[in-house]
Amino acid sequence: MSSTDYYKSLGVSKSASKSDIKKAYRKLALKYHPDRAVKSGMDPKVAEEKFKEISEAYSVLSDETKRQQYDQFGSDYFSQFRGQSGFRTSVDPFEIFSQFFGGSSGGFSFQNMGGSPFSSFQRQTRAQKGSDIQISFKVTSSDLSINDSILKKVISLKRRFADGSEKTEKIRIPIPKNVEDGKILRIPKKGNQGKQGGPPGDLLVKISLVDDILTIPISIFLAIRGSESLSIKSPSGDSLRGRIPPNTRDGDLLNFISDIGVNRKIRVVYRYPSQLSEEKIALLNELIELN
């Protein structure tokens, strides 16, 4: 179809109103839809071509801007967008049909048409998986320091559905304690909804790890001996008090309490002495031998 009279395709005049165009498309779409065309004994190829033809005509004439372009330049204006079949590759007749009936199938089935005369056309409108949603999510070291092996976070996520609407949902994200910065977690079927009954996409969560735990260097001797009470100052000036258990390991997380009674995690790291007296060296050697 190098040149197409869209008004003739729908059986309306050039002065037809938007309502007239909708009524004409509805009548013809129900007539040439695969379900009814096959049952009525219509020539499959004729029905397929007509269904695509009226879909293209409606997609242009129902859009005010496209209709003005068509009235001025004719259907050849749209030829640059057409595929080998003569129809614009962006036009999905079944999707137009579904949108016309408010996202429903209009009482028709888009499935179970295997072996029907429309099988070649059906491949163009097969179920499509929804697109993935990608987000970044900030996780703190304090969050990951809890005892559970999996950290569960709940977020509000806007998802797109098959009818074009968007809804905000609460989504739970399970985060492993050993998650690394930059890791991408995949939450299945929490992306945008698919088309033509296709499955939803996935939610891809990129982890941004923030180390918010105060790191305190202590001497190796204090780590071995321990302390029942230790006071330190945080960078913000808060006073923190806590206990260093005997034989504390390098990198251990300990619970300290601020002046106002707020629990804070601190990380202790060994601070090795730059110089040791002979007495201390002798004590260390004795300790090594005992160990």
C-alpha positions as MATLAB code, in Angstrom:
seq = 'MSSTDYYKSLGVSKSASKSDIKKAYRKLALKYHPDRAVKSGMDPKVAEEKFKEISEAYSVLSDETKRQQYDQFGSDYFSQFRGQSGFRTSVDPFEIFSQFFGGSSGGFSFQNMGGSPFSSFQRQTRAQKGSDIQISFKVTSSDLSINDSILKKVISLKRRFADGSEKTEKIRIPIPKNVEDGKILRIPKKGNQGKQGGPPGDLLVKISLVDDILTIPISIFLAIRGSESLSIKSPSGDSLRGRIPPNTRDGDLLNFISDIGVNRKIRVVYRYPSQLSEEKIALLNELIELN';
ca = [
       0.000    0.000    0.000;
       2.151    2.824   -1.286;
      -0.815    5.235   -1.070;
      -3.778    4.713    1.239;
      -7.045    6.587    1.674;
      -7.497    6.322    5.436;
     -11.002    7.810    5.313;
     -12.018    5.199    2.755;
     -10.432    2.454    4.859;
     -12.746    3.355    7.746;
     -15.694    4.215    5.511;
     -16.042    7.812    6.737;
     -15.980   11.220    5.063;
     -13.120   13.680    5.338;
     -15.315   15.846    7.558;
     -15.996   12.965    9.966;
     -15.869   13.853   13.640;
     -13.676   12.099   16.147;
     -16.753   10.274   17.403;
     -17.593    9.091   13.860;
     -14.061    7.771   13.438;
     -14.246    5.871   16.723;
     -17.592    4.314   15.824;
     -16.331    3.266   12.387;
     -13.167    1.708   13.795;
     -15.090   -0.149   16.491;
     -17.466   -1.687   13.949;
     -14.704   -2.759   11.546;
     -12.286   -3.929   14.272;
     -14.929   -6.270   15.686;
     -15.661   -7.535   12.173;
     -12.080   -8.261   11.132;
     -10.640   -9.315   14.482;
      -9.158  -12.858   14.181;
     -11.630  -14.455   16.580;
     -14.695  -13.327   14.626;
     -13.136  -13.451   11.147;
     -12.105  -17.091   11.512;
     -15.499  -18.122   12.851;
     -17.357  -16.316   10.046;
     -15.389  -18.136    7.357;
     -13.767  -14.978    6.032;
     -10.680  -15.319    3.842;
      -7.838  -15.196    6.440;
      -5.482  -13.130    4.299;
      -8.179  -10.592    3.466;
      -9.175  -10.317    7.128;
      -5.569   -9.914    8.242;
      -4.868   -7.149    5.737;
      -8.109   -5.342    6.597;
      -7.441   -5.573   10.335;
      -4.021   -4.011    9.852;
      -5.356   -1.435    7.391;
      -8.098   -0.110    9.672;
      -5.687   -0.097   12.612;
      -3.248    2.094   10.727;
      -6.057    4.364    9.543;
      -7.457    4.747   13.051;
      -4.012    5.392   14.584;
      -3.611    8.364   12.214;
      -7.127    9.820   12.039;
      -7.752    9.553   15.792;
      -4.684   11.689   16.464;
      -5.311   15.355   15.696;
      -1.705   16.146   14.761;
      -1.283   13.079   12.560;
      -4.645   13.728   10.905;
      -3.581   17.256    9.971;
      -0.334   15.898    8.524;
      -2.255   13.276    6.570;
      -4.775   15.808    5.233;
      -1.906   18.003    4.069;
       0.578   15.462    2.724;
      -1.395   12.233    2.300;
      -0.402    8.750    3.404;
       2.929    9.006    1.576;
       4.056   11.251    4.446;
       4.058    8.168    6.653;
       5.768    5.878    4.130;
       9.172    6.517    5.699;
       7.924    4.747    8.816;
       6.526    1.720    7.019;
       7.927   -1.772    6.946;
       8.053   -4.140    3.968;
       4.385   -5.033    4.429;
       3.377   -1.457    3.666;
       2.247   -0.773    7.212;
       4.078    1.319    9.769;
       6.174   -0.952   11.901;
       5.241    1.034   15.025;
       1.544    0.163   14.612;
       0.514   -2.890   16.643;
      -3.110   -3.638   15.638;
      -3.798   -5.779   18.690;
      -2.390   -3.116   21.021;
      -4.555   -0.438   19.378;
      -7.544   -2.757   19.717;
      -6.769   -3.362   23.406;
      -6.271    0.344   24.157;
      -9.523    1.204   22.368;
     -11.405   -1.088   24.744;
      -9.731    0.453   27.800;
      -6.890   -2.062   28.184;
      -9.201   -5.077   27.948;
      -9.518   -7.567   25.098;
     -13.045   -6.461   24.285;
     -14.326   -9.959   24.912;
     -11.836  -11.520   22.494;
      -8.965  -13.876   23.200;
      -5.429  -13.053   22.107;
      -4.243  -16.504   23.128;
      -4.858  -19.993   21.788;
      -4.727  -18.908   18.145;
      -2.084  -21.502   17.303;
      -2.703  -22.928   13.862;
      -5.150  -20.167   12.963;
      -4.844  -18.286    9.639;
      -3.514  -15.335   11.645;
      -0.536  -17.261   13.023;
       1.971  -15.271   10.928;
       0.469  -12.002   12.209;
       0.264  -13.342   15.746;
       4.048  -13.573   15.925;
       4.212   -9.784   15.599;
       1.914   -9.374   18.592;
       3.164  -12.128   20.880;
       3.376  -11.561   24.583;
       6.113   -9.114   25.501;
       8.011   -9.128   28.759;
       7.835   -5.874   30.689;
      10.878   -3.645   30.992;
      13.212   -3.811   33.978;
      13.356   -0.996   36.519;
      16.790    0.114   37.717;
      17.317    1.999   40.959;
      20.172    2.809   43.342;
      19.791    2.049   47.020;
      21.954    3.299   49.881;
      22.859    0.790   52.594;
      24.891    1.682   55.671;
      27.346   -0.518   57.505;
      25.217    0.002   60.616;
      22.247   -1.539   58.799;
      24.331   -4.561   57.850;
      25.705   -5.000   61.387;
      22.467   -6.480   62.713;
      22.460  -10.157   63.630;
      20.135  -11.409   60.880;
      21.849  -12.863   57.806;
      19.467  -10.955   55.504;
      18.618   -7.282   55.868;
      15.035   -6.569   54.770;
      14.294   -3.083   53.481;
      10.920   -1.839   52.219;
      10.796    0.853   49.521;
       8.061    2.668   47.589;
       8.360    1.941   43.870;
       6.379    3.348   40.943;
       5.570    0.612   38.404;
       3.962    0.878   34.961;
       1.126   -1.475   34.018;
      -0.154   -2.859   30.705;
      -2.882   -0.237   30.379;
      -0.301    2.559   30.657;
      -1.183    3.488   34.233;
       1.406    3.866   36.988;
       0.969    2.788   40.578;
       3.203    3.072   43.615;
       3.772   -0.178   45.502;
       5.653   -1.254   48.592;
       8.477   -3.603   47.594;
      10.619   -5.569   50.050;
      14.301   -5.832   49.166;
      16.328   -8.622   50.837;
      19.978   -7.550   51.215;
      22.664  -10.104   52.217;
      24.964   -9.012   55.054;
      28.033   -9.632   52.889;
      26.783   -7.419   50.037;
      29.502   -5.394   48.322;
      29.456   -1.802   47.130;
      28.189   -1.617   43.537;
      26.519   -5.030   43.699;
      23.314   -5.294   41.627;
      20.504   -7.287   43.223;
      17.756   -8.655   40.959;
      14.217   -8.808   42.379;
      12.199  -11.002   39.957;
       8.888   -9.784   38.513;
       8.917   -6.415   40.272;
       9.565   -4.342   37.150;
       7.054   -2.910   34.703;
       4.177   -5.112   33.592;
       4.380   -6.889   30.227;
       2.156   -6.404   27.185;
      -0.280   -8.864   25.645;
      -0.171  -10.955   28.816;
       3.630  -11.065   28.952;
       5.443  -11.439   32.293;
       6.624   -8.365   34.216;
      10.229   -7.274   34.127;
      12.604   -7.372   37.080;
      13.711   -4.778   39.598;
      17.478   -4.165   39.500;
      18.832   -2.626   42.694;
      22.377   -1.226   42.634;
      23.778   -1.135   46.164;
      25.637    1.959   47.322;
      27.431    0.942   50.523;
      28.124    3.724   53.029;
      30.437    3.026   55.958;
      28.917    5.033   58.808;
      30.571    3.078   61.640;
      33.067    4.996   63.742;
      36.497    3.300   63.606;
      38.636    3.504   66.761;
      42.305    2.459   66.810;
      43.406    0.735   70.034;
      46.709   -0.745   71.030;
      47.195   -4.458   70.607;
      47.865   -4.663   74.353;
      44.462   -3.144   75.165;
      42.826   -5.546   72.701;
      44.424   -8.519   74.432;
      43.831   -7.334   77.984;
      40.442   -5.687   77.472;
      38.869   -2.872   79.449;
      35.676   -2.754   81.499;
      35.142    0.907   80.708;
      36.452    3.047   77.885;
      35.373    6.592   76.954;
      35.954    8.037   73.497;
      34.926   11.113   71.520;
      33.147   10.820   68.166;
      34.022   13.203   65.295;
      30.783   15.093   66.069;
      31.926   15.631   69.680;
      29.639   13.079   71.320;
      31.012   11.130   74.263;
      30.709    7.361   73.884;
      31.221    4.779   76.598;
      31.664    1.061   76.312;
      33.570   -2.094   77.161;
      36.482   -3.730   75.352;
      36.252   -7.506   75.915;
      39.525   -9.401   76.450;
      41.039  -10.817   73.248;
      39.104   -8.426   71.005;
      39.905   -9.096   67.373;
      40.987   -6.576   64.785;
      37.862   -5.246   63.032;
      35.357   -6.344   65.714;
      32.189   -4.296   66.099;
      31.323   -3.251   69.647;
      28.299   -1.580   71.198;
      28.933    1.813   72.795;
      26.418    4.225   74.330;
      26.306    7.994   73.844;
      25.633   10.584   76.555;
      21.950   10.661   75.605;
      21.608    6.883   75.755;
      21.766    6.109   72.018;
      23.447    2.840   71.053;
      26.295    3.241   68.574;
      28.369    0.642   66.822;
      32.115    1.209   66.766;
      34.775   -0.742   64.923;
      38.083   -1.359   66.673;
      41.312   -1.783   64.744;
      44.732   -2.618   66.106;
      47.234    0.177   66.425;
      50.679   -1.319   66.454;
      53.311    0.522   68.529;
      56.075    2.125   66.517;
      58.651    1.341   69.213;
      58.760   -1.328   71.900;
      60.883   -1.335   75.021;
      62.941   -4.394   75.846;
      60.498   -5.162   78.647;
      57.517   -5.152   76.290;
      59.356   -7.274   73.738;
      60.132   -9.796   76.472;
      56.470   -9.869   77.521;
      55.379  -10.433   73.931;
      57.850  -13.254   73.480;
      56.554  -14.851   76.649;
      53.001  -14.502   75.378;
      53.932  -16.063   72.048;
      55.540  -19.020   73.802;
      52.477  -19.517   75.994;
      50.186  -19.387   72.967;
];
